[in-house]
Structure formats: C-alpha cells, structure tokens
Amino acid sequence: MKQGWKIKKLGEVCDIICGQDYRSVKNDNGKYPIYGTGGIMGYASQYRCPANSVIIGRKGSINNPLFVETEFWNVDTAFGVVPNEKILHPKFFYLFCKDYDFTRHDVSVTIPSLRRTDILKINVPVPPIAEQEKIVAELDCLSGIIEKKKQQLKELDNLAQSIFYEMFGDPVENDKGWEVKKLGEVCDVRDGTHDSPKYLEHSEYVLVTSKNITSDGDIDFTTANYISKEDYDAINKRSYVDFGDIIMAMIGTIGKPIIVKETSRKFCIKNVALIKFEEFTSVTNTYIQALLSNNSYASYIQGNNKGGTQKFIALGTIRKLLTPIPPLTIQQDFASKIEAIEKQKELIAKSIKETETLFNSRMDYYFN
C-alpha cells in the first residue's frame, strides 16, 4: 500500500445507477445522450446519470468502461457509476476501471454479466485527492501525446490518398484515361488454403487469416493459430508468401491490403488473397496496394461482395477487378513519395509504442 493511500469498497465511494430501457425517452431532438457500453445510441429528453460518471457494462461488454462528461441516460445493459467527488476524482476512478478486470466477477456462462452487489464490493485505491489530480494529469498528458501522434498517422494517410488522386485521378472513373486491364492479367493472383488444419498449442509455424491483418498495415502474429510443419508445407505449395507480395482479407472485413515486409516468421495463409508480381510486370506493388486501399476503389471492391451476413469476395472476382495501368515511370515516382511518407509513419508508430509502454507502466504502478 502506497503511503497515504486507503482501500475503500466501491460502494463506499460511488453510487450505482442501474440503467433502464430508453424507448420511452428517446427523442431525436433531446439533449441528453443515451449510452451503452458501445457508445452513444441516440438522444433522450431526460437523463439518469450526472456528468463525470463511468459506464460499466452489466451485460455483454463488461470490460469496456466509458467516461462520460455530460449528463446521460444509461441503457439497461449498463451501470452508471457516480464517484463521490469529495473523495474520488472521477477521472482517477475511470482510469482504475480501465485497468480493472471486471471479468473476474462474471456470473454467466453464456453472455458475460455483472451483478450490482458484486461491483459494490470491489476494492478501490483512494489516494489523497491532490495526488489523484496529479496522477490524472500525468496519465492524461501521456494519452494526449498518443492521440496526437495517431492523428498524425491519419493525416499522413490522407496525404498519401491526396497524392494518389493528384497523380492517377479517380481509379473507378479513370478520368485520366489510363489503359485498363484485369488485375489477374498484370499480377499473379492466388489465395490461401480453404481447409482447416489442426491447430496446435505451440509451433514455429502459424496460419494467418483475415482477422490477423490489421488496419494499420501489419500482420498480428500474436492472434494467429499455430499449425504443424506438414500443414505449413502443404499450404505453401499453393500460396507461398514472399517479401513484397500483397495480401488482402477476403472474408469478414474485405480489403486491408498490405505489402508483406515480415518474412522471418514461418507463416502461411487461409482465405486471404495473395497478389504476386512478376519480374517484368507493368505495375508496382506500391501502386496496387494504394489502388486497393483507395476510398473510391475500395467501394468498387465492396460492391463485388458475394456474402450474406458475412462479407466475402471470391478469388475469381479479384482477378477480374478492372485496374487502370498508368506508365511505370509515374508509378515509380509515386512509390518514392509513398516511401518517404512510410518512413515518417514508422517513426511515429515507434514513438506511439514507446509512449504506450510508458503509459501502461505508469498505470501498472498506480493500480497494481
């Protein structure tokens, strides 16, 4: 226990306001947001919880607390937890909730659920209020740095999109009149296995699926499944992934094309499109990746969705995607510009990870 800190039961320092069905108070012109654990669900003509309260899920998303700075209505699947501000700084309490694992109180075997009586018994650290304010200021500062750097990444992505439009025009309208070919005519377009190999508890070989392709242009190997060497070798006879290839999600979230840079890991792919480039191809991987990521072209791809409840794009459809082919010299000039942007993004991404590590370290120090 840190000097001057006390441990109090949550029920001693907070009030809990149970949520209610919102249909009777829903009002498009209302000024009070209606909150569930996923965020704003509409607006209401009344409110149940005061400003600076914390939402904790009662059912479903029980480990995703939200801090709300205005009065709001909480739905029946969310508790509104109101800190006693004379004892507990609302933001300090929210940070505690972000770090706390509410799943330890889960009382359901189907949909995760919490009981009000269990939440009231949770031990909450309570430093002197002045110290709470300093902790909040420090962690808010680190969070602000992270968010600012993430915004810089978005701005660089927007810059890349702007450069694409400036150099190539709208790829669907093809307003610059480039020659058009099918993607399968200029690239070797394949996909991974459609079989489900047996998963292992651990192995040096992993299977990458659509869910492992991240929106920030990387492969998340930490969530990939392990497979045997025999399955790895069998799958790679069909679709070996080389450095510089493009892989793209085909099921669930269609798209998210990335240029493969990580080849030290022994991985193969399932239900993922693989785009390979011949030595004397008329297109660069940077151009094709940018084309597939372009907002207008992405909508064109989504229009070819063959799935029902789960989105899906067939390999044959990807091969037939109409692809404008600008002169190779212009594509190479574009690649140079994008390379400079990517270098800036790498530096910013590294800085974000370092700041997140520091933030997590300070959270651990204060709350564990």
N, C-alpha and C positions, 0 to 999 in steps of 0.2 A: 504494500500500500504506500503510495507516494505521500510525502509529508503534507499534512493539512487537508488531505482528501478524505471523504467519507463514502461509505457504501449505503445507498438507500434502496428500498424496494420501489419499483416504478410507480406503484400505487400511492406512495408517499409523496412523490414529487410531480405527478402528472394526473390529469383526468382523462378518462377514455370515453369518447362519444361514439356509440355504435351507429353505423350507417343505416339508411332507410332507402326504400325504393324511391326513385326520383321522378317517376312518370307524372305524379300529381303536381309537381312543382316545376317541371321542365318548361322553359319559356325561352324562345329564341332571342327575345329582347331582354332577358334577365341579365343582371349584372354580376351574379354570383356563379363562378364555375362549378360544374359538377365533376367531382374527381372519383376515379377508381385507381387501382394500383398502376394502370397503364397510362394515366394522364387524364386530360380533360375529355369528358364525354358529352359535353353540352353545357347549357347555362340554365340557371334556376332563378325564380323570383324570390327565393328565401335562402338562408344559409343555416347550417347546423354547427359548423366549427369556426372558431375565431381565427384571425390571421396568425401566422407563425406557428402553425400546428404541423404535426408529422402524420402522414398517412402510412399505416401498416396494414398489409393485406390480411383479411380474415379468412379468405378462401382463394385458392389459385396461386397467385404470385405473392407469397408471404415473405419473400426475402428481397423485396424491392421497395424500400421505404422512399417516400417523397416528402420534400419540404415545400409547404405552401405558404406564401407570404400574404395572401389575401383571405378574406372570409370565403368559405366554400361549403357546398353540400357534399357529403360523402355517401357513396352508394352502399348498399347492404353487404357488399363483399369487402369493405374496407373500414378499419377503425380509424377514427380521428383522435390522435393523442395530443393533448394540450399540456405542455410543460408549465409548471409554476415558475414564472419568470423571476420571482424574487430569489429562487433557489437554483434554478436551472436555466441556463442560456438556451433558447430554442435551437439555435444552430449547433451548439455543442451536443445537445441531445440527439439531433438529427445525425451528426457525424458518428455518435455512438451507435445509433440504429443501423447506419450503413455498414459498420464493422461487425455488428452482432449477427450471429447465425440463428435466425428465428426457426429454422427447420428442426432444431432440437426439441421444439415444443409441438411439432406436427402431430395431430391426433387422428389423422385419417390414413387409410391405406389406399385410397383412390385419388381424390383431389386434395392437395395439401390444405390443411385447415388449422386455425389457431382459435383458442378459447380466451375470452376476456380474462377469466380468472387466472389463467396461466401467465398472461402478459403482466398482470398486476404484480406478480411475484418476482419478476426479473430484477436482478441486482444491477443498479445503475451507479457508476462512479460519479461523485459530486465534489469537484474541487471548489475552492473559494471562487466566487463569481468573477472577480478580477482576473484570476488565472484562466477561467473558462473563456473569457473575452480574448485573452492573448492567444490561446490555442486556436480559437475560431479564426482570428485574424491571420495567424500563420498558415493554417490549412486553406483558408480562402485565397490567400496570396498564391500558394502553390497551384490550387485548382484554376485560378485565373490565368496563370502562366501556361498551363496545359491547354486550356480552352483557346487562348490567343494563338498558340502555335498550331493547334488543329485548324483554326480559321485560316492561318497562313497556308496550310496544305490545300484547303478548299480553293483559296484564291489562286494558287499555282495550277490546280486542276482546271479552273476556269480559264486561266491564261492559255493553257495547252489547247483547250477547246476553241478559244478565240483564234489562236494561230492556225488550227486546222481549218476553220471556216475561211480565214483570210487566204490561205494557200490553195485550198481544194474546193471551196464552196460547199453547198449543201449536198451530201453524198446521195440522198434519195432523189432530189430534184435534178442533180447533176447539171447545175446551171453553167458550169464551165465547159461542158461538152466533152468530157474525157471519154475515151474508149471504155466500153463496159463488157466485162466477161463474168462468167460464173466463178465463184470462189474456188470451186473444185478444179477449174481449168488453169488456175495460176498457183495453186497450193495443193499439197498432198493433205487431204482432209480425212481423218480417221476418227475413231472413238475407242474408248477403253472396253474392258470386258463388260458383259451384261450378266455374267454369272455371279454367284455369291460364294466366294471362297470361305473356308472355315477360318474364323478369327482366333488368334492366339492371345494369351495374356501378355506375352512379350516376344519380340523378334527384332532383328535389324532391318526387316523388310516391312513396308507399310503400304496400305491401299488408300489412295487419295480419291475422294468423291467430291461432288458439287459442294457439299457442306464444308469442305476443308479449304475451299478457295475463298479468300477474304476480300472484302470490298476495297481494301487499301492496296490491292495488287500483290498479294503474297499467298503462300501456302501455309496453313496452320497444321503442322505435323503433330502437334500435341493432342489434337482431337481425332487423328487418323487411326484406323484399326490396324493391328499387326497381323501379318499373314506369313505363311511358310515360304521357304526358298523355292519349292516346287511350284507353288501357285504364282509366285513372283516371276519366275522364268517363263511359265506358260502364258501369262498375260502379256509379257513384254515381247513375245514372238509376234503379237498382233500390233502392239502400240507402244514401242519403246519411246520414252520421252527424253529428248536431247536438250542441251543448253541452247537457248534461242528459240525453241518451239513456243507456240501459243497453246494454252489450254483454256477451256471455257466451259462453264457449267451448262448442262443440257436439261437437267431435271430440277424442279423446285424453283429456284431463282435462276432464270435463263440469263446468260451473259457473264459478266465479271471476267472478261478475257484478260489473261496475264501472260507476260513473256517470262518463260522459265529461266531463272537465274540460279536456283538451288539445285545442283545435280550431285552433291556429295551424299545426300540421303538416297537410300535404295528404295525407290517408290515406283508404283505403277498406278494406273488409273481405272476407274469404273464409272460408266455413264457420264464421262467427261469428253468433250470434243478435243481432238488433238490436231493442230494445224502445223504442218512441217513445210520447210522452204528449201527448194532445190537450189543448187549452186548458181545456176544462171537464171534465176527467177526474175519476173518483171515487177515484183513487189517486195518491199522490205517488211520485216516483222513489226517494226515500229509503226509503219503506216497502217498495216492491217489491224494491229491492236488498237490504234487510235480510231480507226474506222468502226470497228465493232463496238467501241466504247462511246462513240459519238451519239449525242442525245437523239438526233433525228434518225440515225441508222438503227439505234437500239429499239426505237419504236417500230421500225420496219421489221426487225427481228421478232419482237414480241407479237407482231401481227401474224407470224407464222407458227404461233403456239398451237400444238396439237393436243394438249392435255385438257382435262376437265377440271376437277378440283385441284389436281397437281399439274403445274405447268410442265410442258415437255416440248422439245424441238428435236425432230428426227435428224439423223446424220445426212440422209439424202437431201433434206431441206437446206441444211447448212451448206452442202456442196453446191446447191443451186442459187445461193444468195448472189444477187446482182452486185458486182463490185466495180466501181469506177477505177480505171488504171491511169493515173497521172504519169508523166515522164519520170523515169527513175531518178534523174538528177534533182527534180523537185522533191521527191520522196526522201532522198538522202539529205537535202538541205533541211527538210522538216525534222528528220531524225536527229540532226545536230542540235537543233533548237530544243527538242524534247530531251535530249541527253543532258543539256545544261540545266533544264528545269528539274529533271530527276535527281541530279546531284544536289540541288538545293533541298529537294524533298527528303533525301536521305539524311542530310544534316539535321533538318528539322525533326524528322522521325526519331533520330538518335537522341536529340535533346528532349523530346517528349518522353521517351522511355526512361531516361535518366531522371527527369522530374517526377514521373510516376513512381519510380523506385523510391525516391526521397519521400514523396507523399505517403506511400504505403508504409515506409519505415517509421515515419512520424505517427501515423495512425496506430501502428502496432505498439509504439512506445506509450502513447496516451491511453489506449483502450485495452491493451493486453498485458 
